[in-house]
Amino acid sequence: MLAHYLLHSLLLLLLAYLLYRRYAHSPLRKFFLPALAVQLAAGVAVGLVYTHYYPYGGDTFLFHKEGSVLAAWAGGNFPQYLRFLFTSYLPDPEVARQLTFITQPRALVMAKVVSVLHLTTGSNYWLSGAWLSLLSFWGGWRLADRLALLFPKHAIGAAFSFLFFPSVVFWTSGILKETLSAGIIGLVCAFFLRYGYQPRINRDGKALLHGVLAAIGLAVLWQLKFYYCAVLVLCLLSFLISRGAAGRFGVNSVPGQWVLFEMVLVSLVGLAFLLPGLSLQSLMAAIVQNHDAHLPGGVADPPLVYESLQPALSSFFLHAPKALVAGLFRPLPWEADNAFGIWVGIENILLLLAAGWASLRLLRRKFSIRPHFLLLLGTLHYMVLLAVVLSLAAPNFGEMSRYKVAYLPFFAFVILLALPPVGKGSLGAER
């Protein structure tokens, strides 16, 4: 066990050093090592919190346990293990009986990922969690660095939103599905910003490799967190297509670009529901079913329960405003029943105040949104859609605090773009 700690500690330090050197000229370089240290420490904190404050152990230790079972089985059945990774076919009934997640495909994906890490770490919870934390950090770093290059006056805002936002860092560290999801989302968005948003960059073999890795990441995210992946791809494609169309047809006004974006987004949604096995009705039914599953046993928090929620567009539109507010700003401190919930509530109060200030600056035309309006639209749609869908599907403050890490850094960054303490200017130039 000591050998594993020494080996992986050296590997982590070596990789961190190489990445640090690679970004010698990054505007965020001074944040690299502190942010990495915070992320790795948060991974340890997740394990400690679940050990001492959650007697049932939580998902993190279930993933560890089942990853350990699979890693042990792989030792003598490696060809079958490889087949299992790609097909989920498990020929050993004894192993299958030990897997709680064998009937939960999305959770099983995470158990598979953990098992791969456990093969190299000797099924060490802390070391495997450190590697996942590094992946999450890498995704956040790549995206924050790209945003800092696009918006140099807001480099600090990008660093805070994607590398230091407290609840985001905590819930995207260690052995959690959100850790892997956040890493993938950050890397995919950074890829699209680099090669899609800046077409002048030469497209070479490196770009092709990055594209393949982004596709693999999206495939994993699709299996792991369907809602995250669907909304992310929808908004990225809507942004890229509308941006290309706006340039080709000379649509330069804000109202014109807004209409163009909505037309593209609605068209993509319509095309998506033409795919076999995917329908709007089945999607709404799944959300309602998940919502209703929280009602027995007091799992749902009463302020988040949506009375008479039905799998119909009219019902979803009726409850969407409440769900949006809940997804962005709740729980509030007085709605929490533990120390962590109070901390999240304080974050939400600060976000609410900051969002109000940013809205006032927009109304008073203190900053311009035109230069990157389509990018802002894509980001806002991503945030709003996920906030509404996740709030409706999971009416529980604890779950929402975890699930919202997929869009919370984007929300924080959009707000900080408009606030002068981060730097003069905003999405465009300060008026």
C-alpha positions in Angstrom: 0.0 0.0 0.0 2.8 2.4 0.8 4.3 1.7 -2.6 1.1 2.7 -4.3 1.0 6.0 -2.3 4.6 6.8 -3.3 4.2 5.9 -6.9 0.9 7.8 -7.5 2.0 10.8 -5.4 5.1 11.0 -7.7 3.0 10.6 -10.8 0.5 13.3 -9.7 3.3 15.7 -8.9 5.0 15.0 -12.2 1.9 15.5 -14.2 1.0 18.7 -12.3 4.5 20.0 -13.0 4.3 19.2 -16.7 0.9 20.9 -16.9 2.1 23.9 -15.0 5.0 24.3 -17.4 2.8 24.0 -20.4 0.8 27.0 -19.3 3.8 29.2 -18.6 2.2 32.2 -20.4 -1.4 31.7 -19.2 -3.1 34.7 -17.6 -4.2 32.4 -14.8 -0.9 30.7 -14.2 -0.5 32.1 -10.7 -3.8 30.3 -9.8 -2.8 26.9 -11.1 -1.0 25.4 -8.1 -3.4 26.8 -5.5 -6.4 25.7 -7.4 -5.0 22.2 -7.9 -4.2 22.0 -4.2 -7.7 23.1 -3.2 -9.2 20.5 -5.6 -7.1 17.6 -4.3 -7.8 18.7 -0.7 -11.6 18.8 -1.4 -11.4 15.2 -2.7 -10.0 14.2 0.7 -12.7 16.3 2.4 -15.5 14.5 0.5 -14.2 11.2 1.9 -13.9 12.5 5.4 -17.4 14.1 5.4 -19.0 11.0 4.1 -17.1 8.9 6.6 -18.0 11.0 9.7 -21.3 12.7 8.9 -23.2 10.2 6.7 -23.5 6.9 8.4 -24.8 5.1 5.3 -21.6 6.1 3.4 -23.2 7.7 0.4 -22.6 7.2 -3.3 -18.8 7.8 -3.0 -18.2 4.7 -0.9 -20.7 2.6 -2.9 -18.8 3.5 -6.1 -15.5 2.6 -4.3 -16.9 -0.7 -3.1 -18.3 -1.8 -6.4 -15.2 -0.5 -8.3 -13.1 -2.7 -5.9 -15.3 -5.7 -6.7 -14.9 -5.2 -10.4 -11.1 -4.6 -10.1 -10.7 -7.8 -8.1 -12.7 -9.7 -10.7 -10.7 -8.2 -13.5 -7.5 -9.7 -12.0 -8.3 -13.2 -13.2 -10.8 -12.4 -15.9 -9.3 -9.5 -17.8 -10.7 -10.3 -21.3 -14.2 -10.6 -19.9 -13.7 -7.5 -17.8 -12.8 -5.5 -21.0 -15.9 -6.8 -22.6 -17.9 -5.8 -19.6 -16.6 -2.2 -19.7 -18.1 -1.7 -23.2 -21.1 -4.0 -23.1 -22.1 -4.3 -19.4 -22.3 -8.1 -20.0 -21.3 -9.7 -16.7 -21.1 -13.5 -17.0 -20.2 -14.2 -13.4 -23.4 -14.3 -11.3 -21.5 -14.2 -8.0 -19.9 -10.8 -9.0 -23.2 -9.5 -10.3 -24.8 -10.2 -6.9 -22.2 -8.0 -5.2 -23.1 -5.0 -7.5 -25.9 -2.8 -6.3 -25.6 -0.7 -9.4 -25.9 -3.7 -11.9 -29.5 -2.6 -12.6 -28.7 1.1 -12.6 -26.9 1.8 -15.9 -25.8 5.4 -15.2 -24.4 4.5 -11.7 -22.7 1.4 -13.2 -20.8 3.7 -15.6 -19.2 5.4 -12.6 -18.4 2.1 -11.0 -16.7 1.0 -14.2 -14.6 4.2 -14.2 -13.6 3.7 -10.6 -12.7 0.1 -11.3 -10.3 1.1 -14.0 -8.6 3.5 -11.6 -8.6 0.9 -8.8 -6.7 -1.5 -11.1 -3.8 1.0 -11.0 -4.1 2.2 -7.4 -4.7 -1.1 -5.7 -8.3 -0.2 -5.0 -7.2 2.7 -2.9 -10.1 5.1 -2.3 -8.0 8.2 -1.7 -5.7 7.7 -4.7 -8.4 7.0 -7.2 -10.3 10.0 -5.8 -7.2 12.1 -6.3 -7.0 11.2 -10.0 -10.7 12.0 -10.5 -10.1 15.3 -8.7 -7.2 16.0 -11.1 -9.5 15.4 -14.1 -12.1 17.7 -12.7 -9.5 20.4 -12.1 -8.1 20.0 -15.6 -11.5 20.5 -17.1 -12.2 23.6 -15.0 -8.7 24.9 -15.7 -8.9 24.5 -19.4 -12.2 26.3 -19.6 -11.2 29.1 -17.2 -8.0 29.6 -19.2 -9.8 29.8 -22.5 -12.3 32.3 -21.0 -9.5 34.4 -19.6 -8.0 34.6 -23.1 -11.4 35.6 -24.6 -12.2 38.0 -21.8 -8.8 39.2 -20.5 -10.4 41.8 -18.2 -12.2 39.0 -16.4 -9.5 36.5 -15.8 -10.1 36.7 -12.0 -13.8 36.1 -12.5 -13.1 33.0 -14.6 -10.6 31.6 -12.0 -13.0 32.1 -9.2 -16.1 30.7 -11.0 -14.4 27.6 -12.3 -11.6 26.9 -9.9 -12.5 28.3 -6.5 -16.2 28.5 -6.1 -16.5 26.6 -2.7 -19.5 24.3 -3.2 -18.6 23.6 -6.8 -15.0 22.6 -5.8 -16.3 20.4 -3.1 -19.0 18.5 -5.1 -16.7 18.1 -8.1 -13.9 16.3 -6.2 -13.2 12.8 -5.2 -15.2 9.7 -6.2 -18.5 11.3 -7.3 -20.4 11.3 -10.6 -20.3 15.1 -10.6 -16.5 15.0 -10.5 -16.2 13.1 -13.7 -19.1 15.1 -15.3 -17.6 18.5 -14.4 -14.2 17.5 -15.9 -15.8 16.4 -19.2 -18.0 19.5 -19.4 -15.0 21.8 -18.9 -12.9 20.0 -21.4 -15.6 19.9 -24.0 -16.5 23.6 -23.6 -12.8 24.5 -23.8 -12.5 22.5 -27.0 -15.5 24.2 -28.6 -14.3 27.7 -27.6 -10.8 27.0 -29.0 -11.7 25.4 -32.3 -15.2 26.5 -32.9 -15.3 30.0 -31.5 -11.9 30.9 -32.9 -11.8 29.4 -36.5 -8.5 31.1 -37.4 -6.6 28.6 -35.3 -4.9 26.1 -37.6 -6.7 22.7 -37.6 -4.1 20.0 -37.4 -3.6 16.5 -36.0 -3.7 17.9 -32.5 -7.2 19.4 -33.2 -8.4 16.1 -34.5 -7.1 14.3 -31.4 -8.8 16.9 -29.2 -12.0 16.4 -31.2 -11.9 12.6 -30.7 -11.3 13.0 -27.0 -14.2 15.5 -26.8 -16.5 13.0 -28.5 -15.4 10.2 -26.2 -16.1 12.5 -23.2 -19.6 13.4 -24.5 -20.3 9.6 -25.0 -19.3 9.0 -21.4 -21.3 12.0 -20.2 -24.4 10.8 -22.1 -24.2 7.5 -20.2 -23.4 9.1 -16.9 -25.6 12.2 -16.8 -28.1 12.3 -19.7 -29.6 15.7 -18.9 -26.2 17.4 -18.6 -25.1 16.0 -22.0 -28.3 16.7 -23.9 -28.5 20.3 -22.8 -24.8 20.9 -23.3 -24.8 19.6 -26.8 -28.0 21.4 -27.7 -26.7 24.8 -26.5 -23.2 24.4 -28.0 -24.6 23.4 -31.5 -27.2 26.2 -31.3 -24.4 28.7 -30.6 -22.0 27.5 -33.3 -24.7 27.2 -36.0 -26.3 30.6 -35.2 -22.9 32.2 -35.1 -21.9 30.8 -38.5 -25.3 31.8 -39.9 -25.1 35.3 -38.5 -21.7 35.8 -40.0 -22.7 34.4 -43.4 -26.0 36.4 -43.7 -24.8 39.6 -41.9 -27.1 39.3 -38.9 -25.4 41.8 -36.6 -28.2 43.3 -34.5 -29.0 41.9 -31.0 -32.7 41.2 -31.8 -31.8 39.6 -35.1 -29.2 37.3 -33.5 -31.6 36.4 -30.7 -34.3 35.4 -33.2 -31.8 33.4 -35.2 -30.5 31.6 -32.1 -34.0 30.6 -31.0 -34.9 29.4 -34.5 -31.8 27.2 -34.5 -32.4 25.9 -31.0 -36.0 25.0 -31.7 -35.1 23.3 -35.0 -32.4 21.2 -33.2 -34.9 20.2 -30.5 -37.4 19.1 -33.2 -34.7 17.1 -35.0 -33.6 15.4 -31.8 -37.1 14.2 -31.0 -37.3 12.5 -34.5 -34.6 10.1 -33.3 -35.8 6.6 -32.4 -36.6 6.0 -28.8 -36.6 9.7 -27.9 -39.7 11.7 -27.5 -40.8 14.9 -25.7 -43.6 13.0 -23.9 -41.3 10.2 -22.6 -38.8 12.8 -21.4 -41.4 14.8 -19.5 -42.8 11.6 -18.1 -39.3 10.6 -16.8 -38.9 14.0 -15.1 -42.3 13.7 -13.4 -41.6 10.1 -12.4 -38.4 11.2 -10.8 -40.1 14.1 -9.0 -42.9 11.9 -7.7 -40.4 9.3 -6.5 -39.1 11.9 -4.0 -42.5 12.4 -2.4 -42.9 9.3 -0.2 -40.9 9.1 3.0 -40.3 12.9 3.2 -37.3 12.8 0.8 -38.6 15.9 -1.0 -38.2 19.3 0.7 -41.7 20.9 0.8 -40.6 24.3 -0.7 -39.4 22.4 -3.8 -42.4 20.2 -4.4 -44.4 21.1 -7.5 -48.0 20.3 -6.9 -49.9 18.6 -9.7 -46.8 18.4 -12.0 -47.9 16.5 -15.1 -46.0 15.3 -18.2 -47.4 18.1 -20.3 -45.8 21.3 -21.7 -48.5 23.5 -20.1 -47.7 22.0 -16.7 -43.9 22.4 -17.2 -44.3 26.0 -18.3 -46.5 26.7 -15.3 -43.9 25.4 -12.9 -40.8 26.6 -14.8 -40.5 30.0 -13.0 -40.5 28.5 -9.6 -38.1 25.8 -10.7 -35.7 28.3 -12.2 -35.5 30.4 -9.0 -35.0 27.3 -7.0 -32.3 26.0 -9.3 -30.4 29.3 -9.2 -30.9 30.6 -5.7 -32.1 28.0 -3.3 -31.7 26.8 -0.6 -31.5 30.0 1.4 -29.7 29.9 4.8 -32.8 29.6 6.9 -34.1 26.7 4.7 -31.0 24.5 5.5 -30.9 21.9 8.3 -27.1 21.4 8.5 -23.8 23.4 8.3 -23.1 22.6 4.7 -26.7 23.6 3.7 -26.2 26.9 5.5 -23.0 27.5 3.7 -24.7 26.8 0.3 -27.5 29.2 1.4 -24.9 32.0 2.0 -23.5 31.4 -1.4 -27.0 31.7 -2.9 -27.7 34.9 -1.0 -24.5 36.4 -2.4 -25.4 35.2 -5.9 -28.9 36.7 -5.6 -27.5 40.1 -4.6 -24.8 39.9 -7.3 -27.4 39.0 -9.9 -29.6 41.9 -8.9 -26.6 44.3 -9.2 -25.7 42.9 -12.6 -29.3 43.2 -13.8 -29.3 46.9 -12.7 -26.1 47.5 -14.7 -27.6 45.9 -17.7 -30.8 48.0 -17.5 -28.7 51.1 -17.1 -26.6 50.2 -20.1 -23.4 50.2 -18.0 -21.9 47.5 -20.2 -22.4 46.1 -23.7 -23.4 42.6 -24.5 -23.2 42.9 -28.3 -19.7 41.6 -29.0 -20.4 38.1 -27.6 -24.2 38.1 -27.5 -24.6 34.6 -29.1 -22.1 33.1 -26.7 -24.0 34.7 -23.8 -27.3 33.4 -25.2 -25.9 29.9 -25.4 -24.6 30.1 -21.9 -27.9 31.5 -20.5 -30.0 28.8 -22.2 -27.7 26.1 -20.9 -28.1 27.5 -17.3 -31.8 28.0 -17.5 -32.7 24.7 -19.1 -30.6 22.7 -16.6 -31.8 24.7 -13.6 -35.5 24.1 -14.5 -35.1 20.4 -15.5 -33.0 19.4 -12.5 -35.2 21.4 -10.0 -38.3 19.6 -11.3 -36.7 16.2 -11.3 -35.0 16.4 -7.9 -37.1 18.4 -5.4 -34.5 18.0 -2.6 -32.1 20.8 -1.4 -29.2 18.3 -0.9 -29.5 16.8 -4.3 -29.9 20.2 -6.0 -26.7 21.5 -4.3 -24.8 18.7 -6.0 -26.5 18.6 -9.3 -26.3 22.4 -9.9 -22.5 22.2 -10.1 -22.9 21.5 -13.8 -24.1 25.1 -14.5 -23.4 27.1 -11.3 -19.8 28.1 -12.4 -21.3 29.4 -15.7 -23.9 31.4 -13.8 -21.3 32.9 -11.5 -19.0 33.8 -14.4 -21.9 35.5 -16.3 -22.7 37.6 -13.2 -19.1 38.5 -12.6 -18.7 39.7 -16.1 -21.0 42.5 -15.4 -19.6 43.6 -12.0 -16.9 46.2 -11.9 -14.9 44.8 -8.9 -13.7 42.0 -11.2 -12.3 44.5 -13.7 -13.5 47.3 -15.9 -15.8 46.3 -18.8 -17.9 43.3 -19.2 -18.9 41.1 -22.1 -18.0 44.1 -24.2 -16.6 47.5 -23.3 -17.5 49.5 -20.3 -19.6 52.4 -21.3 
